[in-house]
Amino acid sequence: MVSYLYASVFDFHNCTGSSKIGGSHLEIAQPRHLREFYAHCHSFTTFGGKIANYFKDLVSIDKHPTPAEVCWCSKDGTPLCPGKRANRKDLVMSIPIILTIEVDLEKPNMVWDFPETLNPLDQTAATDRGIIYDLVRLALLSPGSRHFIARHASRDKKIIYTYDGIVHKGIPVVEQEATFKSYVSGKNIKLPNGFII
């Protein structure tokens, strides 16, 4: 069940090693399971505010290595290898059937652009293999009251609902004259007063 609802990620370490210990070597860390991904403030500028760019980078195997101070090969805290180590973090092994991306709320003026669909592969491969995420729901937050509401679309994306557990007895309400592009996807989403994505 975990493999369907969680993403599996791992870290990959490589070290140049030395001729004394037989050359370079690798370490693959124990996989971790993530229920959601988190788009940080600094990612907003890096990816031009586009969730599609953030997601492509997230699932890319071509991660930039970050240098580390010493090799992981040690005994009682003493390094056994003089090589140079580099880490590749958060390599995605598997993706969940329901993708959740939480955005950093530290700077509410940074409004991400959410596309109608996300493809972990290029468009042709995504279509051939059927690996396409459809945007169906947004969670909206009112930072002042720390209250969440949800906005979601019907299967055909023609009817938009807003769910607020505090009003309308917790029954979703149809947003009259709302379209998917104006209330759910894109960058210029119409939001209720005091709410952010």
N, C-alpha and C positions, 0 to 999 in steps of 0.2 A: 504494500500500500504506500509506503514512504516514497518509493520510486515514481509513483504517479503524481503525488501532491507536492513533493519537494524537489528542488534542484540538487544535484550532487556536484560538489566542487572539490578541488584538491590543489595543493601547492607542489611545485616541482623545483628541486634544487639541483644545481650542477656545480661541480668544482673542478678547477684545472688540474688539481692533484700535483704529483711530482713523479719523477722516474723512480724514486725510492719506494713509493707505495704502489707502483703499477699504473701511473697515469691518471687520467680524469675518471670521475665517478659521479653517479647520480643518486638522488634520493627522491622517492615519491611519498609524500606525506599521506597519512590516513585521510580518506575522503570525508567531507563534512556535508551535512544536509541543510539546505536553506529553504525556509518557507517563503521568503520574499527577498527581492533585491532592493537596494537602497541607492537612489541617485543623490549624491552629495552636492552641495553648493558649488564646489570647485569643478564638478563634472558639467555643470550648466554651461560654463564658458568653453570648456574643452570640446563639448559636443554641439555647440551652437544652439543650445536650448532645445534640441530635438531628441525625444525619447528613442526614435528609430536609430539615431547614431549611437546613443548610449548603449542600446541593446545589441547592436552589431559588434561593438567593441567588447561588450560583456561576454558574448559567446565565441569570440575569436580565440583561436589557439595561439595566435601570433602576439603574445603579450611581451611587453618590454621588460627585460630582466632588471632587477634592482640588486645592486651589490650588497654583500653582507661582510661583516668583519672577519669571521673565521669559518673554516669548514666545520661541518657538524660532527666529523669524526674526532672524538675526544675520549679521554679516559680520566675520570675523576676531575673533570674541569680543565684538563691539560690538552691542548690541540695535538693531534697525532699527524696532521697533514698541514703543510705550509702553503697549500694551493689557495687560489682565489675563488671564492664562492659567489654565485649569483642565484637569486630566487625569482621564480615566476609564480605569482600568487593568483589564487582564485580562478584556476582553469576549470571551465564548465565541462563536466563529463556527460551529464544528462539534464534535460529540462523538464519541468512539470507540465501536466496537462492544463493546469490553470496558472497563468503567470501573474504574479503580483509584484508591482514596482511601487515602492514608497518614495516620495520625493522629500528632500530636505526642506523643512519649513522655517529654517533660520532666517532666510531672506524672502519674505512672501512676494516681493516684487519680481522675483525670477519665476516667470510663468512658463512651464515646459509646454512644448508642442506635442500633443498625443495624436498619433496617426490612427486611422480606422483599423489598420492591420499592422502587425509586426512579423517580419520574416527572419528567422535565425540564419537562413541561407540566402542565396540570391533568389530572385523572383522565380526563375525557371525551376531551380531545384526545389524550392518551397512548394510550388504548384505540383510538380511531379511526385513529390513524396508526401504531400498533404500536411506539411508542417507550417501552418500559418496561425498566428494568434489574432483573433478578432477582439477589438475593444468592445466591451459590453457594459462596463460599469466604472463609475468614478466615486471615490469617497471624498467628501468635502468637509472641511473643518472650519469652525468658527473659533479662532484662537482666543477671543475674549471670554467666551463662555465654555470653551473646551468641549464643544458639542459637535458630534459628527452627524452628517446626513449622507444619503447615497442617492446617486442618480444613475438610472439604468435604462436600457432600450429594450424594446420588444425584439423578438427573433429577427424580424424583417427590418429592424431599425427605423420603423416609421412612427412608432409611438414612444415617447420619452416619459419616464416616471421619475418622481422624486419621492424618496422614502425618508420620513422623519419620525422617529419613535415617540417624539413629544407631542406632535400635532396630528390631527386627523385619526386619532386612535391607533396610530402606527400602521395605517393602511396607505400603500403607495398612491400618489395622486398623479393623474395625467397632466403633463405640462401642455397646455393648449398652445397651438401654433409653434411648438418647438420642433426643431429639426435636429438630426444627429450631429450635423456639423456645427450648429450653433449652441448646443447644450452638452455635448459629450466629447467630440473630437476636435483636434486643432489647437490653436494657441489662444484664440479670442473667444473663449467659452463664456456664455452669459451665466454669471454666478449670482446666487441670492446675496443680498446685502450682508456684509460682514463675514462671508465665507471665502475660503481659498482652497485650491486643490492640494 
